[in-house]
Amino acid sequence: MSVIATEELTKRFPRVTALDRLTVEVPTGVTGLVGANGAGKSTLIKILLGLAPATEGRAQVLGMDVRTDGPAIRERVGYMPEHDCLPADVSATEFVMHMARMSGLPSTAARERTADTLRHVGLYEERYRPIGGYSTGMKQRVKLAQALVHDPQLVLLDEPTNGLDPVGRDEMLDLIRRVHTDFGISVLVTSHLLGELERTCDHVVVVDGGKLLRAQATREFTRTTGVFTVEVDALADGSDGTDETHRALAELGLPVERDGRLLHVTVDDERGYDLIRDAVDGLGVGLVRLQQRRHRIAEVFTKENAGV
């Protein structure tokens, strides 16, 4: 089942085309929308929420038409904006409860949902402090909480890790993953950081210049290749073990490319792992790493730019 579907969706501004005949389906689960800044990600979210009209084409969210069903879509969809939009002089509880009431929840239900949601995002102990005193990471959690408080079927998260340090990013990505696994809410998350989406998402949609490059399950993007990365220690006499290993593998007829201390070895069948391991063992060098390489989402942009 698709939670989002677009057909020939186009958005033109006077001097730029933000979306160019975008046709894509987003399934249930956690989907990453990846592209460089200016690729059209935020524009797409605004159209999906019924907040901006498309120039051409069609789009549906949860089976509803964005042209005519904007209010109904916003009742069932949570939205976490990219930019800081929080009032500094109110507490997280006051703000999230206000957003719950704006979504149509009665006062008692809004209070209960606010407490539960702030607990889920890790702000329960800090819920009565003014938001102006929060760190960037805490503010991002407030924005996530207000997107979840009305128990939506789908949440749209626009660059949720912006401004966070590595620890904060990891914690936010874990929260995003749990939104689906714990509550069954589908997620569309935008990011220009490809590694985040590889770790977090079930599916990935790649856009560039408003055009669709590819939409696939993440496992298809990151499937294994026939290339092994090999790293070895020095030999017992102190000589370079990488040189010796390079020669030994080449003598076996294996294509080998050197990258500093790393060797990238291409193999054609399942025997490749054993050939590499036995060759290294025969030299008496210590094997630091023998790892099968995986494709990465970034390669989609590389191939597109190369005309592949």
N, C-alpha and C positions, 0 to 999 in steps of 0.2 A: 504494500500500500504506500502511496506517495503522500507526504504531508504538504509538499510544495510541487507545483508543476508550472512551467512557463513554456510559451510557444511563440517563437519569433519576437520575443520581448525586446523593445528598442526604446531608449531614452536619449533624446538629442537636446543639447543646449545650444545657444547661439554659435559657439565656437568649438564645441567638442561633442562627440558621441560617447555617452557614458556606458550605455549598453547597446550592443549591436546584434540584433536578431538572436537573442539568447534563448535556446530551447533546451530545457533540462528538467529532470525529475529528481526530487529529493526524497529518499525513503525514510521510514521511521528509524529511530536510533540517533546516533550522534554523527552529524555530517559537518565537515570542515569546508568552508568557502575560502579558498586561498587565492591570493593575487597581490601584486605590488600595490603600494599606495596609489590611488587614482585608477585602479583597475575596474571600478564600478561596484564594489561590494556594498558600500553604504547606500548608494543609490538604489540598488536592488532591494535592500531591506526596507527602505522608505516606501517603495512601490508595493512590496508585499504587505505592508501594514496599512495600505490605503491612504498614506500620507502624501504621496506624490503621484501624479498621473503618468502613465507611460505614454510615449509618443505613438507607438504602434505595438501590436501584438497583444497577447493575453497572458494572464497569470491567475492561478488558483492557490489558495492556502486552506488546507483542511476541507477541500472540496468547494470552497466559496470563492466567488469572483471578486478580485481586488477592486474592480471598477465600481461595483454596486454594493458590496458587503463589508466595507471598511469597518464600521462600528462592530459588527458581529465578529469579524476576524480579531479585532483588538480585545474583545471579551475573552477569547479563547487562546490568545497568544501573549506571552510575556516578552518584553523588550528591554535589553540592557544597552544603553547608548555608549558610544565610544568616549565622548567628552565628559568632563566633570560637570554635573548639573545638579548637585546636591545643595540644599540650603544649609548654611554653616551654623545657624543659631537654633536648630532643633535637634532632638535626639534621633537616633536610628529608629527607636520604637515609634515616636511620633510620625516620622516620615513614612515608614513602611506601613503603619496603620492607616495613614491618610491615603496612600496608594491603594490599599486593600478596599477602603470605603469607596474610592473612586471607581473601583472595578465592580462595585455592586454588592459587596459583602455587608451584611448587617453588623452593627457595632460589636456585639459579643463575638461573632464569628471572626471578625477582622482582628480583634484583640488576640484571640487564641491562635489564629493563623500567623500573626506577626511574631508572637513568642516562639512558635514552632519553627518558623522559617529562619529567624535570627539565630536560633540554636543550631540549626542545620548548617548555616554558613560560618559558624564559629564566632558569633558576636553577642551571644547571650549575656555574658558577664559585663560587656561594655554597652549594653543597649540603651542606657539612660544618659550617656555622655553626649554632649553636643557634637554633631558631625564635624564641625570646623576643627576640632582637636584630633581628628582621626588621621592615621597614616594613609598613604595612597592605597595600600593593600586593604585596609579596613573600609575605605570608601568604595573600592571595587566590590567588596562583599555586600555593602549596603545596596549597591546598584543591582547585584545579582538577587538579593533578597526581595527587592520590590518587583523584580521580574517574575518571581516564583510565588509570591504571596497569595495570588488568587487561584492557584492550582491550575495553571494553563495546560493545554495539550501539547503545546509547542513553545519553545523560547528561542528568540533571536538574540544572539550575543555578539556585539560588535567590538572586536579587539579587546576582549576582557582581561588580557594580561598586560595591557599597556602600562608602562611606568613601574612595573613590579620587578623586584630583584629575583635572582634565580630561585630562591626558596619560595618566595611569594608566587612565582609563576607555577611552580610544581604544585603548591597547595590549591591554587585556583583551578588548574587542570584536573586535579583529583576531584574537586567539587563539581566541576562540569560533568565529569564522567558519572559521578554518583547521581546527578540529576536524572539521568536515564535509568541507571541500574537500580536505584532505590525507589524511584517514584514513577518510572515508566513514561516520563516526559521526553518527547523528542527534542533535539537540540540542533540548531544551525549556528555554528560559531565561525566568525570571520577572523582571519589572521594573515599576516604577511610572514610569519615565522613558520617555516615548513616543518621543522622538527616537532613542534608542538602538535601539529595535526596528525603526524605519523603516529605519535604516541597515544593520542586521545580518541581519535575518530574512527568510526566504522566505515565511513564513506568520505570521499573527498571530491569536491568540485573545483576545478582549476579554471580561473578566468584571467585574461590578459587583454587590456585595452577594450574591455567590455565584451569580448568574445569568449565563447567557451572553448577551452583547449582540450579538456578531458573531464569525464565524470566516471568514477569507478570506486569499487570497494578498496579500502586502504591496503588490504592484503595483495591486491593485484598490482598496485603501485610499487609495493615493497617486496615483491616476490624475489626469490633467490636467483642469482646468476650463475654462470659457469666459471666465475673468477674467484680464486682464493687469495687472501692476503696472508703473507708469511712474514714473520719477524723472528730472528734468531739472535742468540748471544754470540760473543766473540769465541774463537777457538781457544783451546787450552794454552797454546803458545802466544796468545794475545793478538793473532792476526784476525782480519776481518772475516767473520763467519758469513756475512751477507754475500761477499764475493764468491766464496767457496760454494755456498748454497745455490747461487745464481748459475754458476758453471755446471753444477751437478744436475740441476733441473733442466737446463738447456740440453745437456747431453742425453737426457731421456726423451728429447723431442718435444718438451712442453714449452709453449710460448710464455716467456717471462719478461716483465717490464719492471725496472727498478725505480723506486721513489724514495730516495734517501736510504733509511734502514729497512724499508718495506719492499717486499717483492710481490707483484701481482701476477698470479699464475693462472692461465686459462686452461681449463680441462674440458673434455668432451663427454665424459661418462662418469659413472659412479666410482671408477677406479682411481680418479684423480686424487682424492683425499689420501688413499693408501700409498700412492706413488710418492706424493710429497712427504708424507710422514716417514716412509722408509728411507727416502733419500737423505733427509735431515738426520735421522737416527744413524745412518751409515757414516756420516761425517763426524759424529760425536759432538755436535753443537747443541746447545740448549734451545729448545723450541719455546719462544715467548708467546707467539700467537699463530694460530692456524684457523682462519675465520672465512667462511663463505660470504662473499659480498652480496648485498641486497640492492635492488634498485631504490632510488630515492625520488620523492616528488619533484625535487629541484630539476631532475633530468628532463621533465616535461618542458620546462622553459628553455633548457639548453638545446633540446632537439628542435623546438619550434624556431629558435633564433638561427639554428644551423640549416633550416629548411628541410629537416627530415620529416 
